[in-house]
């Protein structure tokens, strides 16, 4: 029997910023702890973040861990 895995919902907030230390744009996904990527441009960092989200979600599913539902709104930081 073959089972197909549901495509992940990637509507997570992505925070993009320039890092002088890394000499690159950084893309962080706050709702997925440790999920981040980088790139030479905003677009590249965002595209890499999508790939990182898919990997994060895939690993969580394989380990039987909960995958947070995207909040679909801007996070608030204190």
PQR file with spaces between the fields and no chain letter, atoms N, CA, C, O and H, PARSE charges and radii, in Angstrom:
ATOM       1  N    UNK     1       0.842   -1.173    0.000 -0.4000 1.5000
ATOM       2  CA   UNK     1       0.000    0.000    0.000 -0.0000 2.0000
ATOM       3  C    UNK     1       0.891    1.241    0.000  0.5500 1.7000
ATOM       4  O    UNK     1       1.837    1.335    0.782 -0.5500 1.4000
ATOM       5  N    UNK     2       0.590    2.166   -0.859 -0.4000 1.5000
ATOM       6  CA   UNK     2       1.351    3.407   -0.955 -0.0000 2.0000
ATOM       7  C    UNK     2       0.542    4.534   -0.336  0.5500 1.7000
ATOM       8  O    UNK     2      -0.651    4.690   -0.596 -0.5500 1.4000
ATOM       9  H    UNK     2      -0.178    2.090   -1.495  0.4000 1.0000
ATOM      10  N    UNK     3       1.232    5.320    0.498 -0.4000 1.5000
ATOM      11  CA   UNK     3       0.563    6.488    1.074 -0.0000 2.0000
ATOM      12  C    UNK     3       1.268    7.730    0.562  0.5500 1.7000
ATOM      13  O    UNK     3       2.486    7.748    0.383 -0.5500 1.4000
ATOM      14  H    UNK     3       2.201    5.193    0.710  0.4000 1.0000
ATOM      15  N    UNK     4       0.484    8.755    0.333 -0.4000 1.5000
ATOM      16  CA   UNK     4       1.068   10.019   -0.100 -0.0000 2.0000
ATOM      17  C    UNK     4       1.016   10.993    1.057  0.5500 1.7000
ATOM      18  O    UNK     4       0.015   11.076    1.770 -0.5500 1.4000
ATOM      19  H    UNK     4      -0.505    8.740    0.478  0.4000 1.0000
ATOM      20  N    UNK     5       2.082   11.716    1.237 -0.4000 1.5000
ATOM      21  CA   UNK     5       2.131   12.691    2.304 -0.0000 2.0000
ATOM      22  C    UNK     5       1.564   14.007    1.800  0.5500 1.7000
ATOM      23  O    UNK     5       1.884   14.470    0.705 -0.5500 1.4000
ATOM      24  H    UNK     5       2.895   11.648    0.658  0.4000 1.0000
ATOM      25  N    UNK     6       0.734   14.579    2.607 -0.4000 1.5000
ATOM      26  CA   UNK     6       0.118   15.866    2.274 -0.0000 2.0000
ATOM      27  C    UNK     6       1.195   16.938    2.123  0.5500 1.7000
ATOM      28  O    UNK     6       2.137   17.005    2.914 -0.5500 1.4000
ATOM      29  H    UNK     6       0.474   14.203    3.496  0.4000 1.0000
ATOM      30  N    UNK     7       1.043   17.765    1.106 -0.4000 1.5000
ATOM      31  CA   UNK     7       1.991   18.865    0.894 -0.0000 2.0000
ATOM      32  C    UNK     7       1.918   19.824    2.078  0.5500 1.7000
ATOM      33  O    UNK     7       0.827   20.140    2.553 -0.5500 1.4000
ATOM      34  H    UNK     7       0.279   17.710    0.464  0.4000 1.0000
ATOM      35  N    UNK     8       3.066   20.288    2.554 -0.4000 1.5000
ATOM      36  CA   UNK     8       3.049   21.170    3.722 -0.0000 2.0000
ATOM      37  C    UNK     8       2.485   22.549    3.399  0.5500 1.7000
ATOM      38  O    UNK     8       2.651   23.073    2.297 -0.5500 1.4000
ATOM      39  H    UNK     8       3.952   20.032    2.168  0.4000 1.0000
ATOM      40  N    UNK     9       1.814   23.116    4.398 -0.4000 1.5000
ATOM      41  CA   UNK     9       1.309   24.485    4.312 -0.0000 2.0000
ATOM      42  C    UNK     9       2.471   25.400    4.683  0.5500 1.7000
ATOM      43  O    UNK     9       2.952   25.349    5.815 -0.5500 1.4000
ATOM      44  H    UNK     9       1.679   22.690    5.293  0.4000 1.0000
ATOM      45  N    UNK    10       2.924   26.225    3.765 -0.4000 1.5000
ATOM      46  CA   UNK    10       4.101   27.057    3.994 -0.0000 2.0000
ATOM      47  C    UNK    10       3.769   28.527    4.239  0.5500 1.7000
ATOM      48  O    UNK    10       4.586   29.401    3.948 -0.5500 1.4000
ATOM      49  H    UNK    10       2.533   26.266    2.846  0.4000 1.0000
ATOM      50  N    UNK    11       2.585   28.808    4.769 -0.4000 1.5000
ATOM      51  CA   UNK    11       2.189   30.203    4.980 -0.0000 2.0000
ATOM      52  C    UNK    11       2.719   30.758    6.305  0.5500 1.7000
ATOM      53  O    UNK    11       1.990   31.413    7.050 -0.5500 1.4000
ATOM      54  H    UNK    11       1.921   28.099    5.006  0.4000 1.0000
ATOM      55  N    UNK    12       3.980   30.491    6.583 -0.4000 1.5000
ATOM      56  CA   UNK    12       4.620   30.999    7.792 -0.0000 2.0000
ATOM      57  C    UNK    12       5.245   32.357    7.507  0.5500 1.7000
ATOM      58  O    UNK    12       5.626   32.664    6.377 -0.5500 1.4000
ATOM      59  H    UNK    12       4.572   29.960    5.977  0.4000 1.0000
ATOM      60  N    UNK    13       5.338   33.153    8.552 -0.4000 1.5000
ATOM      61  CA   UNK    13       6.021   34.441    8.432 -0.0000 2.0000
ATOM      62  C    UNK    13       7.516   34.192    8.227  0.5500 1.7000
ATOM      63  O    UNK    13       8.103   33.328    8.877 -0.5500 1.4000
ATOM      64  H    UNK    13       5.028   32.903    9.469  0.4000 1.0000
ATOM      65  N    UNK    14       8.119   34.950    7.326 -0.4000 1.5000
ATOM      66  CA   UNK    14       9.556   34.904    7.094 -0.0000 2.0000
ATOM      67  C    UNK    14      10.103   36.289    7.409  0.5500 1.7000
ATOM      68  O    UNK    14       9.618   37.288    6.879 -0.5500 1.4000
ATOM      69  H    UNK    14       7.642   35.652    6.798  0.4000 1.0000
ATOM      70  N    UNK    15      11.110   36.347    8.268 -0.4000 1.5000
ATOM      71  CA   UNK    15      11.763   37.609    8.624 -0.0000 2.0000
ATOM      72  C    UNK    15      13.073   37.669    7.849  0.5500 1.7000
ATOM      73  O    UNK    15      13.950   36.826    8.035 -0.5500 1.4000
ATOM      74  H    UNK    15      11.504   35.535    8.699  0.4000 1.0000
ATOM      75  N    UNK    16      13.201   38.669    6.979 -0.4000 1.5000
ATOM      76  CA   UNK    16      14.402   38.849    6.157 -0.0000 2.0000
ATOM      77  C    UNK    16      15.203   40.035    6.663  0.5500 1.7000
ATOM      78  O    UNK    16      14.648   41.094    6.955 -0.5500 1.4000
ATOM      79  H    UNK    16      12.488   39.353    6.828  0.4000 1.0000
ATOM      80  N    UNK    17      16.521   39.847    6.765 -0.4000 1.5000
ATOM      81  CA   UNK    17      17.384   40.960    7.162 -0.0000 2.0000
ATOM      82  C    UNK    17      18.808   40.704    6.666  0.5500 1.7000
ATOM      83  O    UNK    17      19.184   39.573    6.359 -0.5500 1.4000
ATOM      84  H    UNK    17      16.972   38.986    6.527  0.4000 1.0000
ATOM      85  N    UNK    18      19.585   41.780    6.596 -0.4000 1.5000
ATOM      86  CA   UNK    18      20.983   41.688    6.181 -0.0000 2.0000
ATOM      87  C    UNK    18      21.847   41.385    7.401  0.5500 1.7000
ATOM      88  O    UNK    18      21.653   41.976    8.463 -0.5500 1.4000
ATOM      89  H    UNK    18      19.279   42.699    6.846  0.4000 1.0000
ATOM      90  N    UNK    19      22.797   40.467    7.251 -0.4000 1.5000
ATOM      91  CA   UNK    19      23.743   40.142    8.309 -0.0000 2.0000
ATOM      92  C    UNK    19      25.151   40.525    7.859  0.5500 1.7000
ATOM      93  O    UNK    19      25.687   39.952    6.911 -0.5500 1.4000
ATOM      94  H    UNK    19      22.954   39.987    6.388  0.4000 1.0000
ATOM      95  N    UNK    20      25.740   41.497    8.547 -0.4000 1.5000
ATOM      96  CA   UNK    20      27.125   41.866    8.255 -0.0000 2.0000
ATOM      97  C    UNK    20      28.077   40.716    8.587  0.5500 1.7000
ATOM      98  O    UNK    20      29.062   40.497    7.882 -0.5500 1.4000
ATOM      99  H    UNK    20      25.304   41.962    9.317  0.4000 1.0000
ATOM     100  N    UNK    21      27.782   39.988    9.657 -0.4000 1.5000
ATOM     101  CA   UNK    21      28.640   38.870   10.061 -0.0000 2.0000
ATOM     102  C    UNK    21      28.696   37.783    8.989  0.5500 1.7000
ATOM     103  O    UNK    21      29.749   37.194    8.746 -0.5500 1.4000
ATOM     104  H    UNK    21      26.982   40.166   10.230  0.4000 1.0000
ATOM     105  N    UNK    22      27.548   37.520    8.347 -0.4000 1.5000
ATOM     106  CA   UNK    22      27.480   36.473    7.333 -0.0000 2.0000
ATOM     107  C    UNK    22      27.663   37.007    5.916  0.5500 1.7000
ATOM     108  O    UNK    22      27.825   36.239    4.968 -0.5500 1.4000
ATOM     109  H    UNK    22      26.692   37.998    8.544  0.4000 1.0000
ATOM     110  N    UNK    23      27.635   38.334    5.784 -0.4000 1.5000
ATOM     111  CA   UNK    23      27.718   38.973    4.470 -0.0000 2.0000
ATOM     112  C    UNK    23      26.650   38.404    3.531  0.5500 1.7000
ATOM     113  O    UNK    23      26.916   38.098    2.369 -0.5500 1.4000
ATOM     114  H    UNK    23      27.504   38.958    6.554  0.4000 1.0000
ATOM     115  N    UNK    24      25.442   38.272    4.070 -0.4000 1.5000
ATOM     116  CA   UNK    24      24.331   37.680    3.310 -0.0000 2.0000
ATOM     117  C    UNK    24      23.014   38.127    3.925  0.5500 1.7000
ATOM     118  O    UNK    24      22.969   38.612    5.056 -0.5500 1.4000
ATOM     119  H    UNK    24      25.226   38.521    5.014  0.4000 1.0000
ATOM     120  N    UNK    25      21.936   37.953    3.150 -0.4000 1.5000
ATOM     121  CA   UNK    25      20.587   38.140    3.678 -0.0000 2.0000
ATOM     122  C    UNK    25      20.208   36.870    4.430  0.5500 1.7000
ATOM     123  O    UNK    25      20.478   35.762    3.968 -0.5500 1.4000
ATOM     124  H    UNK    25      21.973   37.560    2.232  0.4000 1.0000
ATOM     125  N    UNK    26      19.585   37.038    5.585 -0.4000 1.5000
ATOM     126  CA   UNK    26      19.137   35.922    6.405 -0.0000 2.0000
ATOM     127  C    UNK    26      17.618   35.887    6.375  0.5500 1.7000
ATOM     128  O    UNK    26      16.965   36.927    6.453 -0.5500 1.4000
ATOM     129  H    UNK    26      19.365   37.938    5.960  0.4000 1.0000
ATOM     130  N    UNK    27      17.067   34.705    6.262 -0.4000 1.5000
ATOM     131  CA   UNK    27      15.615   34.505    6.295 -0.0000 2.0000
ATOM     132  C    UNK    27      15.312   33.556    7.446  0.5500 1.7000
ATOM     133  O    UNK    27      15.708   32.391    7.424 -0.5500 1.4000
ATOM     134  H    UNK    27      17.598   33.860    6.198  0.4000 1.0000
ATOM     135  N    UNK    28      14.602   34.068    8.459 -0.4000 1.5000
ATOM     136  CA   UNK    28      14.236   33.258    9.617 -0.0000 2.0000
ATOM     137  C    UNK    28      12.744   32.980    9.595  0.5500 1.7000
ATOM     138  O    UNK    28      11.952   33.824    9.174 -0.5500 1.4000
ATOM     139  H    UNK    28      14.280   35.014    8.477  0.4000 1.0000
ATOM     140  N    UNK    29      12.364   31.792   10.049 -0.4000 1.5000
ATOM     141  CA   UNK    29      10.962   31.401   10.158 -0.0000 2.0000
ATOM     142  C    UNK    29      10.690   31.195   11.650  0.5500 1.7000
ATOM     143  O    UNK    29      10.873   30.091   12.161 -0.5500 1.4000
ATOM     144  H    UNK    29      13.008   31.107   10.390  0.4000 1.0000
ATOM     145  N    UNK    30      10.252   32.251   12.355 -0.4000 1.5000
ATOM     146  CA   UNK    30      10.123   32.191   13.815 -0.0000 2.0000
ATOM     147  C    UNK    30       9.210   31.086   14.340  0.5500 1.7000
ATOM     148  O    UNK    30       9.440   30.573   15.436 -0.5500 1.4000
ATOM     149  H    UNK    30      10.102   33.149   11.940  0.4000 1.0000
ATOM     150  N    UNK    31       8.197   30.716   13.597 -0.4000 1.5000
ATOM     151  CA   UNK    31       7.264   29.693   14.075 -0.0000 2.0000
ATOM     152  C    UNK    31       7.841   28.285   14.007  0.5500 1.7000
ATOM     153  O    UNK    31       7.289   27.358   14.600 -0.5500 1.4000
ATOM     154  H    UNK    31       8.010   31.132   12.707  0.4000 1.0000
ATOM     155  N    UNK    32       8.959   28.116   13.280 -0.4000 1.5000
ATOM     156  CA   UNK    32       9.615   26.818   13.171 -0.0000 2.0000
ATOM     157  C    UNK    32      11.007   26.974   13.778  0.5500 1.7000
ATOM     158  O    UNK    32      11.939   27.368   13.077 -0.5500 1.4000
ATOM     159  H    UNK    32       9.408   28.869   12.798  0.4000 1.0000
ATOM     160  N    UNK    33      11.167   26.674   15.061 -0.4000 1.5000
ATOM     161  CA   UNK    33      12.433   26.912   15.754 -0.0000 2.0000
ATOM     162  C    UNK    33      13.648   26.348   15.007  0.5500 1.7000
ATOM     163  O    UNK    33      13.680   25.178   14.624 -0.5500 1.4000
ATOM     164  H    UNK    33      10.410   26.353   15.631  0.4000 1.0000
ATOM     165  N    UNK    34      14.636   27.213   14.817 -0.4000 1.5000
ATOM     166  CA   UNK    34      15.861   26.808   14.147 -0.0000 2.0000
ATOM     167  C    UNK    34      15.790   26.807   12.639  0.5500 1.7000
ATOM     168  O    UNK    34      16.774   26.480   11.974 -0.5500 1.4000
ATOM     169  H    UNK    34      14.610   28.163   15.129  0.4000 1.0000
ATOM     170  N    UNK    35      14.648   27.166   12.084 -0.4000 1.5000
ATOM     171  CA   UNK    35      14.478   27.159   10.632 -0.0000 2.0000
ATOM     172  C    UNK    35      14.912   28.505   10.074  0.5500 1.7000
ATOM     173  O    UNK    35      14.253   29.524   10.283 -0.5500 1.4000
ATOM     174  H    UNK    35      13.850   27.432   12.623  0.4000 1.0000
ATOM     175  N    UNK    36      16.035   28.489    9.358 -0.4000 1.5000
ATOM     176  CA   UNK    36      16.520   29.716    8.729 -0.0000 2.0000
ATOM     177  C    UNK    36      17.375   29.365    7.529  0.5500 1.7000
ATOM     178  O    UNK    36      17.802   28.223    7.358 -0.5500 1.4000
ATOM     179  H    UNK    36      16.570   27.662    9.188  0.4000 1.0000
ATOM     180  N    UNK    37      17.611   30.353    6.715 -0.4000 1.5000
ATOM     181  CA   UNK    37      18.425   30.175    5.516 -0.0000 2.0000
ATOM     182  C    UNK    37      19.104   31.497    5.208  0.5500 1.7000
ATOM     183  O    UNK    37      18.929   32.488    5.918 -0.5500 1.4000
ATOM     184  H    UNK    37      17.264   31.280    6.854  0.4000 1.0000
ATOM     185  N    UNK    38      19.881   31.491    4.138 -0.4000 1.5000
ATOM     186  CA   UNK    38      20.514   32.732    3.722 -0.0000 2.0000
ATOM     187  C    UNK    38      20.560   32.799    2.207  0.5500 1.7000
ATOM     188  O    UNK    38      20.196   31.848    1.515 -0.5500 1.4000
ATOM     189  H    UNK    38      20.024   30.686    3.561  0.4000 1.0000
ATOM     190  N    UNK    39      21.013   33.934    1.708 -0.4000 1.5000
ATOM     191  CA   UNK    39      21.134   34.118    0.266 -0.0000 2.0000
ATOM     192  C    UNK    39      21.813   35.428   -0.040  0.5500 1.7000
ATOM     193  O    UNK    39      21.922   36.303    0.818 -0.5500 1.4000
ATOM     194  H    UNK    39      21.309   34.706    2.270  0.4000 1.0000
ATOM     195  N    UNK    40      22.272   35.557   -1.278 -0.4000 1.5000
ATOM     196  CA   UNK    40      22.935   36.791   -1.702 -0.0000 2.0000
ATOM     197  C    UNK    40      21.942   37.924   -1.923  0.5500 1.7000
ATOM     198  O    UNK    40      22.321   39.095   -1.890 -0.5500 1.4000
ATOM     199  H    UNK    40      22.184   34.846   -1.975  0.4000 1.0000
ATOM     200  N    UNK    41      20.657   37.582   -2.153 -0.4000 1.5000
ATOM     201  CA   UNK    41      19.597   38.579   -2.363 -0.0000 2.0000
ATOM     202  C    UNK    41      18.407   38.223   -1.484  0.5500 1.7000
ATOM     203  O    UNK    41      18.318   37.112   -0.960 -0.5500 1.4000
ATOM     204  H    UNK    41      20.349   36.631   -2.180  0.4000 1.0000
ATOM     205  N    UNK    42      17.476   39.198   -1.326 -0.4000 1.5000
ATOM     206  CA   UNK    42      16.234   38.908   -0.605 -0.0000 2.0000
ATOM     207  C    UNK    42      15.530   37.707   -1.231  0.5500 1.7000
ATOM     208  O    UNK    42      15.094   36.791   -0.533 -0.5500 1.4000
ATOM     209  H    UNK    42      17.549   40.100   -1.751  0.4000 1.0000
ATOM     210  N    UNK    43      15.429   37.729   -2.575 -0.4000 1.5000
ATOM     211  CA   UNK    43      14.703   36.670   -3.279 -0.0000 2.0000
ATOM     212  C    UNK    43      15.350   35.304   -3.055  0.5500 1.7000
ATOM     213  O    UNK    43      14.653   34.312   -2.841 -0.5500 1.4000
ATOM     214  H    UNK    43      15.783   38.473   -3.141  0.4000 1.0000
ATOM     215  N    UNK    44      16.664   35.253   -3.104 -0.4000 1.5000
ATOM     216  CA   UNK    44      17.353   33.977   -2.905 -0.0000 2.0000
ATOM     217  C    UNK    44      17.171   33.473   -1.472  0.5500 1.7000
ATOM     218  O    UNK    44      16.941   32.284   -1.255 -0.5500 1.4000
ATOM     219  H    UNK    44      17.231   36.058   -3.278  0.4000 1.0000
ATOM     220  N    UNK    45      17.273   34.372   -0.502 -0.4000 1.5000
ATOM     221  CA   UNK    45      17.077   33.987    0.892 -0.0000 2.0000
ATOM     222  C    UNK    45      15.658   33.481    1.125  0.5500 1.7000
ATOM     223  O    UNK    45      15.461   32.497    1.837 -0.5500 1.4000
ATOM     224  H    UNK    45      17.460   35.339   -0.678  0.4000 1.0000
ATOM     225  N    UNK    46      14.661   34.150    0.528 -0.4000 1.5000
ATOM     226  CA   UNK    46      13.266   33.723    0.676 -0.0000 2.0000
ATOM     227  C    UNK    46      13.034   32.357    0.020  0.5500 1.7000
ATOM     228  O    UNK    46      12.348   31.505    0.584 -0.5500 1.4000
ATOM     229  H    UNK    46      14.821   34.950   -0.050  0.4000 1.0000
ATOM     230  N    UNK    47      13.605   32.153   -1.166 -0.4000 1.5000
ATOM     231  CA   UNK    47      13.461   30.857   -1.846 -0.0000 2.0000
ATOM     232  C    UNK    47      14.135   29.758   -1.028  0.5500 1.7000
ATOM     233  O    UNK    47      13.605   28.653   -0.911 -0.5500 1.4000
ATOM     234  H    UNK    47      14.162   32.846   -1.624  0.4000 1.0000
ATOM     235  N    UNK    48      15.294   30.060   -0.466 -0.4000 1.5000
ATOM     236  CA   UNK    48      15.979   29.082    0.371 -0.0000 2.0000
ATOM     237  C    UNK    48      15.194   28.797    1.646  0.5500 1.7000
ATOM     238  O    UNK    48      15.222   27.679    2.161 -0.5500 1.4000
ATOM     239  H    UNK    48      15.724   30.958   -0.561  0.4000 1.0000
ATOM     240  N    UNK    49      14.488   29.818    2.160 -0.4000 1.5000
ATOM     241  CA   UNK    49      13.659   29.627    3.350 -0.0000 2.0000
ATOM     242  C    UNK    49      12.530   28.648    3.062  0.5500 1.7000
ATOM     243  O    UNK    49      12.185   27.834    3.919 -0.5500 1.4000
ATOM     244  H    UNK    49      14.465   30.726    1.742  0.4000 1.0000
ATOM     245  N    UNK    50      11.954   28.715    1.873 -0.4000 1.5000
ATOM     246  CA   UNK    50      10.888   27.776    1.512 -0.0000 2.0000
ATOM     247  C    UNK    50      11.428   26.340    1.518  0.5500 1.7000
ATOM     248  O    UNK    50      10.766   25.424    2.006 -0.5500 1.4000
ATOM     249  H    UNK    50      12.234   29.376    1.177  0.4000 1.0000
ATOM     250  N    UNK    51      12.612   26.160    0.983 -0.4000 1.5000
ATOM     251  CA   UNK    51      13.244   24.841    0.987 -0.0000 2.0000
ATOM     252  C    UNK    51      13.530   24.385    2.425  0.5500 1.7000
ATOM     253  O    UNK    51      13.333   23.219    2.765 -0.5500 1.4000
ATOM     254  H    UNK    51      13.149   26.904    0.587  0.4000 1.0000
ATOM     255  N    UNK    52      13.996   25.325    3.264 -0.4000 1.5000
ATOM     256  CA   UNK    52      14.277   25.001    4.664 -0.0000 2.0000
ATOM     257  C    UNK    52      13.000   24.628    5.410  0.5500 1.7000
ATOM     258  O    UNK    52      13.013   23.723    6.243 -0.5500 1.4000
ATOM     259  H    UNK    52      14.156   26.273    2.988  0.4000 1.0000
ATOM     260  N    UNK    53      11.885   25.326    5.115 -0.4000 1.5000
ATOM     261  CA   UNK    53      10.612   24.996    5.757 -0.0000 2.0000
ATOM     262  C    UNK    53      10.175   23.585    5.385  0.5500 1.7000
ATOM     263  O    UNK    53       9.738   22.823    6.248 -0.5500 1.4000
ATOM     264  H    UNK    53      11.875   26.061    4.438  0.4000 1.0000
ATOM     265  N    UNK    54      10.288   23.234    4.117 -0.4000 1.5000
ATOM     266  CA   UNK    54       9.915   21.886    3.678 -0.0000 2.0000
ATOM     267  C    UNK    54      10.766   20.833    4.402  0.5500 1.7000
ATOM     268  O    UNK    54      10.250   19.800    4.831 -0.5500 1.4000
ATOM     269  H    UNK    54      10.643   23.852    3.416  0.4000 1.0000
ATOM     270  N    UNK    55      12.065   21.099    4.535 -0.4000 1.5000
ATOM     271  CA   UNK    55      12.955   20.162    5.223 -0.0000 2.0000
ATOM     272  C    UNK    55      12.598   20.069    6.705  0.5500 1.7000
ATOM     273  O    UNK    55      12.571   18.973    7.266 -0.5500 1.4000
ATOM     274  H    UNK    55      12.485   21.937    4.187  0.4000 1.0000
ATOM     275  N    UNK    56      12.326   21.202    7.341 -0.4000 1.5000
ATOM     276  CA   UNK    56      11.976   21.241    8.765 -0.0000 2.0000
ATOM     277  C    UNK    56      10.702   20.436    9.006  0.5500 1.7000
ATOM     278  O    UNK    56      10.644   19.600    9.908 -0.5500 1.4000
ATOM     279  H    UNK    56      12.348   22.092    6.885  0.4000 1.0000
ATOM     280  N    UNK    57       9.687   20.697    8.190 -0.4000 1.5000
ATOM     281  CA   UNK    57       8.398   20.009    8.340 -0.0000 2.0000
ATOM     282  C    UNK    57       8.564   18.519    8.062  0.5500 1.7000
ATOM     283  O    UNK    57       8.010   17.693    8.787 -0.5500 1.4000
ATOM     284  H    UNK    57       9.734   21.376    7.457  0.4000 1.0000
ATOM     285  N    UNK    58       9.312   18.167    7.032 -0.4000 1.5000
ATOM     286  CA   UNK    58       9.545   16.760    6.719 -0.0000 2.0000
ATOM     287  C    UNK    58      10.230   16.033    7.862  0.5500 1.7000
ATOM     288  O    UNK    58       9.840   14.919    8.214 -0.5500 1.4000
ATOM     289  H    UNK    58       9.763   18.838    6.443  0.4000 1.0000
ATOM     290  N    UNK    59      11.252   16.654    8.447 -0.4000 1.5000
ATOM     291  CA   UNK    59      11.965   16.043    9.569 -0.0000 2.0000
ATOM     292  C    UNK    59      11.049   15.889   10.780  0.5500 1.7000
ATOM     293  O    UNK    59      11.065   14.854   11.447 -0.5500 1.4000
ATOM     294  H    UNK    59      11.569   17.559    8.161  0.4000 1.0000
ATOM     295  N    UNK    60      10.251   16.916   11.064 -0.4000 1.5000
ATOM     296  CA   UNK    60       9.323   16.848   12.200 -0.0000 2.0000
ATOM     297  C    UNK    60       8.327   15.707   12.009  0.5500 1.7000
ATOM     298  O    UNK    60       8.057   14.959   12.948 -0.5500 1.4000
ATOM     299  H    UNK    60      10.238   17.757   10.522  0.4000 1.0000
ATOM     300  N    UNK    61       7.789   15.571   10.823 -0.4000 1.5000
ATOM     301  CA   UNK    61       6.839   14.495   10.537 -0.0000 2.0000
ATOM     302  C    UNK    61       7.488   13.125   10.697  0.5500 1.7000
ATOM     303  O    UNK    61       6.896   12.212   11.272 -0.5500 1.4000
ATOM     304  H    UNK    61       8.008   16.179   10.060  0.4000 1.0000
ATOM     305  N    UNK    62       8.710   12.986   10.184 -0.4000 1.5000
ATOM     306  CA   UNK    62       9.417   11.702   10.293 -0.0000 2.0000
ATOM     307  C    UNK    62       9.658   11.322   11.747  0.5500 1.7000
ATOM     308  O    UNK    62       9.633   10.143   12.098 -0.5500 1.4000
ATOM     309  H    UNK    62       9.192   13.728    9.716  0.4000 1.0000
ATOM     310  N    UNK    63       9.893   12.321   12.592 -0.4000 1.5000
ATOM     311  CA   UNK    63      10.151   12.077   14.005 -0.0000 2.0000
ATOM     312  C    UNK    63       8.874   12.017   14.836  0.5500 1.7000
ATOM     313  O    UNK    63       8.926   11.812   16.049 -0.5500 1.4000
ATOM     314  H    UNK    63       9.913   13.280   12.307  0.4000 1.0000
ATOM     315  N    UNK    64       7.729   12.194   14.183 -0.4000 1.5000
ATOM     316  CA   UNK    64       6.453   12.151   14.888 -0.0000 2.0000
ATOM     317  C    UNK    64       6.195   13.375   15.747  0.5500 1.7000
ATOM     318  O    UNK    64       5.420   13.320   16.701 -0.5500 1.4000
ATOM     319  H    UNK    64       7.686   12.360   13.198  0.4000 1.0000
ATOM     320  N    UNK    65       6.839   14.467   15.412 -0.4000 1.5000
ATOM     321  CA   UNK    65       6.659   15.706   16.177 -0.0000 2.0000
ATOM     322  C    UNK    65       5.575   16.569   15.552  0.5500 1.7000
ATOM     323  O    UNK    65       5.275   16.470   14.362 -0.5500 1.4000
ATOM     324  H    UNK    65       7.469   14.511   14.637  0.4000 1.0000
ATOM     325  N    UNK    66       5.004   17.408   16.382 -0.4000 1.5000
ATOM     326  CA   UNK    66       3.936   18.300   15.933 -0.0000 2.0000
ATOM     327  C    UNK    66       4.499   19.393   15.019  0.5500 1.7000
ATOM     328  O    UNK    66       5.561   19.957   15.282 -0.5500 1.4000
ATOM     329  H    UNK    66       5.247   17.489   17.349  0.4000 1.0000
ATOM     330  N    UNK    67       3.776   19.671   13.964 -0.4000 1.5000
ATOM     331  CA   UNK    67       4.121   20.769   13.053 -0.0000 2.0000
ATOM     332  C    UNK    67       3.143   21.903   13.340  0.5500 1.7000
ATOM     333  O    UNK    67       1.934   21.720   13.197 -0.5500 1.4000
ATOM     334  H    UNK    67       2.913   19.213   13.751  0.4000 1.0000
ATOM     335  N    UNK    68       3.644   23.075   13.742 -0.4000 1.5000
ATOM     336  CA   UNK    68       2.744   24.184   14.050 -0.0000 2.0000
ATOM     337  C    UNK    68       1.917   24.611   12.840  0.5500 1.7000
ATOM     338  O    UNK    68       2.404   24.629   11.709 -0.5500 1.4000
ATOM     339  H    UNK    68       4.626   23.224   13.858  0.4000 1.0000
ATOM     340  N    UNK    69       0.675   24.948   13.100 -0.4000 1.5000
ATOM     341  CA   UNK    69      -0.182   25.492   12.049 -0.0000 2.0000
ATOM     342  C    UNK    69       0.241   26.944   11.843  0.5500 1.7000
ATOM     343  O    UNK    69       0.381   27.680   12.819 -0.5500 1.4000
ATOM     344  H    UNK    69       0.280   24.933   14.018  0.4000 1.0000
ATOM     345  N    UNK    70       0.449   27.377   10.587 -0.4000 1.5000
ATOM     346  CA   UNK    70       0.844   28.775   10.359 -0.0000 2.0000
ATOM     347  C    UNK    70      -0.193   29.734   10.940  0.5500 1.7000
ATOM     348  O    UNK    70      -1.396   29.531   10.774 -0.5500 1.4000
ATOM     349  H    UNK    70       0.334   26.779    9.794  0.4000 1.0000
ATOM     350  N    UNK    71       0.272   30.770   11.615 -0.4000 1.5000
ATOM     351  CA   UNK    71      -0.644   31.739   12.222 -0.0000 2.0000
ATOM     352  C    UNK    71      -1.290   32.635   11.184  0.5500 1.7000
ATOM     353  O    UNK    71      -2.388   33.146   11.405 -0.5500 1.4000
ATOM     354  H    UNK    71       1.249   30.936   11.750  0.4000 1.0000
ATOM     355  N    UNK    72      -0.624   32.836   10.049 -0.4000 1.5000
ATOM     356  CA   UNK    72      -1.208   33.640    8.990 -0.0000 2.0000
ATOM     357  C    UNK    72      -1.303   35.115    9.333  0.5500 1.7000
ATOM     358  O    UNK    72      -2.064   35.857    8.711 -0.5500 1.4000
ATOM     359  H    UNK    72       0.268   32.421    9.869  0.4000 1.0000
ATOM     360  N    UNK    73      -0.539   35.534   10.312 -0.4000 1.5000
ATOM     361  CA   UNK    73      -0.521   36.949   10.680 -0.0000 2.0000
ATOM     362  C    UNK    73       0.853   37.266   11.236  0.5500 1.7000
ATOM     363  O    UNK    73       1.620   36.376   11.605 -0.5500 1.4000
ATOM     364  H    UNK    73       0.078   34.932   10.818  0.4000 1.0000
ATOM     365  N    UNK    74       1.137   38.535   11.287 -0.4000 1.5000
ATOM     366  CA   UNK    74       2.446   38.965   11.769 -0.0000 2.0000
ATOM     367  C    UNK    74       2.590   38.616   13.243  0.5500 1.7000
ATOM     368  O    UNK    74       1.679   38.831   14.042 -0.5500 1.4000
ATOM     369  H    UNK    74       0.513   39.258   10.988  0.4000 1.0000
ATOM     370  N    UNK    75       3.757   38.072   13.586 -0.4000 1.5000
ATOM     371  CA   UNK    75       4.066   37.784   14.985 -0.0000 2.0000
ATOM     372  C    UNK    75       4.410   39.073   15.706  0.5500 1.7000
ATOM     373  O    UNK    75       4.859   40.036   15.085 -0.5500 1.4000
ATOM     374  H    UNK    75       4.497   37.898   12.937  0.4000 1.0000
ATOM     375  N    UNK    76       4.204   39.094   16.995 -0.4000 1.5000
ATOM     376  CA   UNK    76       4.536   40.259   17.797 -0.0000 2.0000
ATOM     377  C    UNK    76       5.667   39.888   18.727  0.5500 1.7000
ATOM     378  O    UNK    76       5.607   38.877   19.427 -0.5500 1.4000
ATOM     379  H    UNK    76       3.839   38.312   17.499  0.4000 1.0000
ATOM     380  N    UNK    77       6.698   40.711   18.730 -0.4000 1.5000
ATOM     381  CA   UNK    77       7.838   40.482   19.589 -0.0000 2.0000
ATOM     382  C    UNK    77       7.838   41.495   20.718  0.5500 1.7000
ATOM     383  O    UNK    77       7.543   42.671   20.504 -0.5500 1.4000
ATOM     384  H    UNK    77       6.746   41.533   18.161  0.4000 1.0000
ATOM     385  N    UNK    78       8.166   41.045   21.909 -0.4000 1.5000
ATOM     386  CA   UNK    78       8.215   41.951   23.069 -0.0000 2.0000
ATOM     387  C    UNK    78       9.603   42.493   23.259  0.5500 1.7000
ATOM     388  O    UNK    78       9.841   43.271   24.183 -0.5500 1.4000
ATOM     389  H    UNK    78       8.406   40.090   22.082  0.4000 1.0000
